[in-house]
Amino acid sequence: MTAVQKVLIVGGGIAGMSLAIRLGRSGIATDLIDRDPEWRAVGTGITITGPTFRAFGELGVEA
Ligand SMILES: Cc1cc2nc3c(=O)[nH]c(=O)nc-3n(C[C@H](O)[C@H](O)[C@H](O)COP(=O)(O)OP(=O)(O)OC[C@H]3O[C@@H](n4cnc5c(N)ncnc54)[C@H](O)[C@@H]3O)c2cc1C
């Protein structure tokens, strides 16, 4: 089996950015692209639930 050399992540929302962090920590290089040239945030961050806090904690991202 051929080793993964680089992963292309399409979409720079929270899912894409989280995946880029996680893969990077596993030694897998990524390219992350987004169709929005301004790369604007979609949500407004009104609420952050427990699972989100736990996921941020695992990623080492302070919320
Ligand atoms: C008004 C509003 C308020 C919200 N408030 C909250 C909140 O308070 N708390 C909360 O937890 N959640 C909130 N949400 C939900 C939250 O924004 C989403 O759950 C979250 O953004 C999903 O993340 P995602 O990475 O899956 O997708 P998205 O954030 O939608 O990111 C997808 C990215 O992919 C890009 N993309 C899409 N198609 C392509 C393509 N073909 N090629 C290249 N790039 C592409 C888009 O430009 C986008 O940047 C809110 C959502 C909205 C709309």
The ligand as a Tripos MOL2 file, in Angstrom:
@<TRIPOS>MOLECULE
LIG
   53    58     1     0     0
SMALL
NO_CHARGES

@<TRIPOS>ATOM
      1 C1        -26.2910   32.0590   11.2560 C.3       1 LIG1
      2 C2        -25.6330   30.8460   11.8640 C.ar      1 LIG1
      3 C3        -25.3530   30.8420   13.2330 C.ar      1 LIG1
      4 C4        -24.7290   29.7450   13.8260 C.ar      1 LIG1
      5 N1        -24.4370   29.7890   15.1680 N.ar      1 LIG1
      6 C5        -23.8300   28.7550   15.7650 C.ar      1 LIG1
      7 C6        -23.5080   28.8030   17.1400 C.ar      1 LIG1
      8 O1        -23.7740   29.7500   17.8380 O.2       1 LIG1
      9 N2        -22.8830   27.7140   17.6780 N.ar      1 LIG1
     10 C7        -22.5790   26.6000   16.9480 C.ar      1 LIG1
     11 O2        -22.0010   25.6500   17.4930 O.2       1 LIG1
     12 N3        -22.8930   26.5220   15.6210 N.ar      1 LIG1
     13 C8        -23.5090   27.5670   15.0280 C.ar      1 LIG1
     14 N4        -23.8270   27.4970   13.6850 N.ar      1 LIG1
     15 C9        -23.5200   26.2670   12.9640 C.3       1 LIG1
     16 C10       -22.0540   26.2440   12.5890 C.3       1 LIG1
     17 O3        -21.7360   27.4450   11.8770 O.3       1 LIG1
     18 C11       -21.8450   24.9970   11.7190 C.3       1 LIG1
     19 O4        -22.2250   23.8330   12.4270 O.3       1 LIG1
     20 C12       -20.4030   24.8750   11.3000 C.3       1 LIG1
     21 O5        -19.9720   26.0590   10.6330 O.3       1 LIG1
     22 C13       -20.2160   23.6640   10.3950 C.3       1 LIG1
     23 O6        -18.8410   23.5880   10.1130 O.3       1 LIG1
     24 P1        -18.3300   22.8940    8.7910 P.3       1 LIG1
     25 O7        -16.8420   23.0480    8.7700 O.co2     1 LIG1
     26 O8        -18.8970   21.5230    8.6760 O.co2     1 LIG1
     27 O9        -19.0000   23.7040    7.5980 O.3       1 LIG1
     28 P2        -18.8850   25.2440    7.2350 P.3       1 LIG1
     29 O10       -18.6020   26.1100    8.4180 O.co2     1 LIG1
     30 O11       -20.1130   25.5190    6.4070 O.co2     1 LIG1
     31 O12       -17.5850   25.3160    6.3120 O.3       1 LIG1
     32 C14       -17.5780   24.7890    5.0100 C.3       1 LIG1
     33 C15       -16.5510   25.5710    4.2160 C.3       1 LIG1
     34 O13       -16.3930   24.9200    2.9600 O.3       1 LIG1
     35 C16       -16.3520   25.8880    1.9350 C.3       1 LIG1
     36 N5        -16.8100   25.2050    0.7340 N.ar      1 LIG1
     37 C17       -18.0260   24.7020    0.4960 C.ar      1 LIG1
     38 N6        -18.0730   24.1260   -0.7060 N.ar      1 LIG1
     39 C18       -16.8320   24.2790   -1.2500 C.ar      1 LIG1
     40 C19       -16.2490   23.8950   -2.4780 C.ar      1 LIG1
     41 N7        -16.9600   23.2280   -3.4190 N.pl3     1 LIG1
     42 N8        -14.9390   24.1860   -2.7000 N.ar      1 LIG1
     43 C20       -14.2110   24.8530   -1.7640 C.ar      1 LIG1
     44 N9        -14.7110   25.2530   -0.5720 N.ar      1 LIG1
     45 C21       -16.0090   24.9630   -0.3220 C.ar      1 LIG1
     46 C22       -17.2490   27.0160    2.4140 C.3       1 LIG1
     47 O14       -16.8800   28.2740    1.8300 O.3       1 LIG1
     48 C23       -16.9890   27.0060    3.9230 C.3       1 LIG1
     49 O15       -15.9330   27.8890    4.3160 O.3       1 LIG1
     50 C24       -24.4270   28.5900   13.0500 C.ar      1 LIG1
     51 C25       -24.7150   28.5910   11.6730 C.ar      1 LIG1
     52 C26       -25.3070   29.6950   11.0820 C.ar      1 LIG1
     53 C27       -25.5910   29.6790    9.6010 C.3       1 LIG1
@<TRIPOS>BOND
     1     1     2 1
     2     2     3 ar
     3     2    52 ar
     4     3     4 ar
     5     4     5 ar
     6     4    50 ar
     7     5     6 ar
     8     6     7 ar
     9     6    13 1
    10     7     8 2
    11     7     9 ar
    12     9    10 ar
    13    10    11 2
    14    10    12 ar
    15    12    13 ar
    16    13    14 ar
    17    14    15 1
    18    14    50 ar
    19    15    16 1
    20    16    17 1
    21    16    18 1
    22    18    19 1
    23    18    20 1
    24    20    21 1
    25    20    22 1
    26    22    23 1
    27    23    24 1
    28    24    25 2
    29    24    26 1
    30    24    27 1
    31    27    28 1
    32    28    29 2
    33    28    30 1
    34    28    31 1
    35    31    32 1
    36    32    33 1
    37    33    34 1
    38    33    48 1
    39    34    35 1
    40    35    36 1
    41    35    46 1
    42    36    37 ar
    43    36    45 ar
    44    37    38 ar
    45    38    39 ar
    46    39    40 ar
    47    39    45 ar
    48    40    41 1
    49    40    42 ar
    50    42    43 ar
    51    43    44 ar
    52    44    45 ar
    53    46    47 1
    54    46    48 1
    55    48    49 1
    56    50    51 ar
    57    51    52 ar
    58    52    53 1
@<TRIPOS>SUBSTRUCTURE
     1 LIG1         1 GROUP 0 **** ****
